[in-house]
Amino acid sequence: MRNWTTKDVKFVLDWAQSSESDRPPVEQIARQLNRTPDAVKEYIRRCLPRGARPWKEKPRWNPDEMVALDRGKQPEGRSNSAIRKFLRRRERAAEEAHATLTATEVAASLGVSRMTIHRYVKRGLLRRFKDGIAESSFEAFLRSHPEMVPYEKLKHEQKEWLVLNGFQDSAIKVQEPCVGRLLD
């Protein structure tokens, strides 16, 4: 990665702040600086605040629009497609916030050591996510590698928990937990 000289910076910022009709394409500027167009755009993103950049940017979602969505109303100026994408992104972020298990939790659930869990991660059998093991990875592991779980050595509660999380055992009948009567 090449450093930006003062001359390069001045040239790019003058280009970015010039009127749209006088501004040559970014590809031409990049060629003059002997850089890629992506490098020029990235530099501008870092230097100039939103709204001052020389290209049209998607508007950010403001808190009023989010409140309107939560109330079931459609914010003005937003397409149905933009709303669906935003809601999917927000839902995914909420799921990912709770979608990890620690290596200790996984080890206790499987009845193996933490070191064994780290070996599984290294071999690609389990996937790390943020600061733990991805829950989806753990569930996939239970379905695709049941032979690696010392199932017979586990307590009944651990077996039930594993079955609820995707381990196949036809001998044990487990009812999914429900909060229906607790909220009455």
C-alpha positions in Angstrom: 0.0 0.0 0.0 1.4 3.3 -1.1 1.3 6.4 1.1 -0.7 9.4 0.0 1.5 12.5 -0.7 0.2 16.0 0.1 0.1 16.7 -3.6 -2.1 13.6 -4.3 -4.4 14.5 -1.4 -4.9 18.0 -2.6 -5.5 16.8 -6.2 -8.2 14.3 -5.0 -9.9 16.6 -2.6 -10.0 19.4 -5.2 -11.5 16.9 -7.7 -14.1 15.7 -5.1 -15.2 19.2 -4.2 -15.4 20.5 -7.8 -18.8 20.8 -9.5 -20.3 17.6 -11.0 -20.3 19.0 -14.5 -16.5 19.8 -14.4 -15.5 16.6 -12.7 -13.8 13.9 -14.8 -14.6 10.3 -14.0 -12.9 8.7 -11.0 -11.1 6.2 -13.3 -9.3 9.1 -15.0 -8.2 10.6 -11.7 -7.0 7.2 -10.5 -5.0 6.7 -13.7 -3.3 10.1 -13.2 -2.4 9.2 -9.7 -1.3 5.7 -10.7 -3.8 4.2 -8.3 -7.0 2.1 -8.5 -10.4 3.8 -8.6 -11.3 1.8 -5.4 -8.2 3.2 -3.6 -9.3 6.8 -4.5 -12.9 6.2 -3.4 -11.7 4.6 -0.1 -9.5 7.6 0.6 -12.4 10.0 -0.1 -14.6 7.9 2.2 -12.1 8.3 5.0 -11.5 12.0 4.5 -14.9 13.5 3.6 -18.0 13.2 5.8 -21.3 11.8 4.4 -22.9 14.3 2.1 -19.7 15.9 1.0 -18.5 13.0 -1.1 -18.7 13.3 -4.9 -21.2 10.5 -5.4 -24.8 9.8 -4.5 -25.1 7.9 -1.2 -27.9 5.9 0.2 -29.6 7.7 3.0 -29.2 6.4 6.5 -32.2 5.2 8.5 -33.0 7.8 11.1 -34.7 7.0 14.5 -38.1 8.4 13.4 -38.2 5.9 10.4 -37.3 3.0 12.7 -40.1 4.0 15.1 -42.5 4.2 12.2 -41.4 0.7 11.1 -42.0 -0.7 14.6 -45.5 0.8 14.5 -46.2 -0.9 11.2 -46.1 2.3 9.1 -44.1 2.8 6.0 -41.6 5.7 6.2 -41.8 8.3 3.5 -39.3 8.0 0.7 -38.4 4.3 1.4 -39.3 1.6 -1.1 -40.7 -1.8 0.0 -37.5 -3.4 -1.0 -35.4 -1.1 1.2 -37.7 -1.8 4.1 -37.4 -5.5 3.7 -33.6 -5.4 3.4 -33.4 -3.2 6.5 -35.7 -5.5 8.6 -33.7 -8.5 7.5 -30.5 -6.8 8.5 -31.9 -5.8 11.8 -33.3 -9.3 12.5 -30.0 -10.9 11.5 -28.0 -8.6 13.9 -30.4 -9.5 16.7 -29.9 -13.2 16.1 -26.2 -12.9 15.8 -26.0 -11.1 19.2 -27.1 -14.3 20.9 -25.8 -16.8 18.4 -22.6 -17.8 20.1 -21.6 -20.4 22.7 -18.3 -20.4 24.6 -15.9 -23.2 24.2 -16.5 -24.2 27.8 -20.3 -24.4 27.2 -19.8 -26.5 24.1 -17.3 -28.8 25.9 -19.7 -29.3 28.8 -22.6 -30.0 26.5 -20.6 -32.6 24.6 -18.9 -34.1 27.6 -15.4 -33.4 26.2 -12.6 -31.1 27.1 -12.2 -27.5 26.0 -9.0 -28.5 24.2 -11.0 -31.0 22.1 -13.4 -28.2 21.1 -10.4 -26.1 20.0 -9.2 -29.0 18.0 -12.6 -29.3 16.3 -12.4 -25.6 15.5 -8.9 -26.0 14.0 -10.1 -29.0 11.9 -13.1 -26.9 10.6 -15.7 -29.1 12.3 -16.9 -26.1 14.4 -16.8 -22.5 13.3 -15.8 -19.5 15.4 -18.0 -16.5 15.5 -17.0 -13.3 17.3 -15.9 -14.5 20.8 -17.3 -18.0 20.7 -18.5 -20.9 18.7 -21.4 -20.2 16.3 -24.6 -21.9 17.4 -25.5 -22.8 13.9 -22.1 -24.5 13.5 -22.7 -26.4 16.7 -26.1 -27.6 15.5 -24.6 -28.7 12.1 -21.8 -30.5 14.0 -24.4 -32.5 16.0 -26.2 -33.5 12.9 -23.2 -34.4 10.7 -20.8 -35.8 13.3 -22.8 -37.6 16.0 -20.0 -40.3 16.2 -17.7 -37.7 17.8 -20.0 -37.1 20.8 -19.5 -39.5 23.7 -23.3 -39.7 24.0 -23.5 -42.8 26.3 -21.4 -41.1 29.0 -23.7 -38.1 29.3 -26.4 -37.4 31.9 -30.0 -37.6 30.9 -30.4 -33.8 31.0 -27.4 -33.3 28.7 -28.8 -35.9 26.3 -32.1 -34.0 26.2 -30.4 -30.8 25.5 -28.4 -32.3 22.7 -31.5 -33.8 21.1 -33.2 -30.4 21.3 -30.2 -28.9 19.5 -30.1 -31.4 16.6 -28.6 -34.6 17.8 -30.4 -37.6 16.4 -31.6 -40.1 19.0 -34.9 -42.0 18.4 -34.8 -43.6 21.8 -35.3 -40.4 23.7 -38.5 -38.4 23.5 -38.0 -34.7 24.3 -40.8 -32.1 24.3 -39.8 -28.6 23.0 -39.8 -26.0 25.8 -42.8 -23.7 25.9 -43.6 -20.5 27.8 -47.3 -20.5 26.8 -48.8 -21.0 30.3 -46.1 -18.9 32.1 -47.3 -15.7 30.6 -50.9 -16.1 31.5 
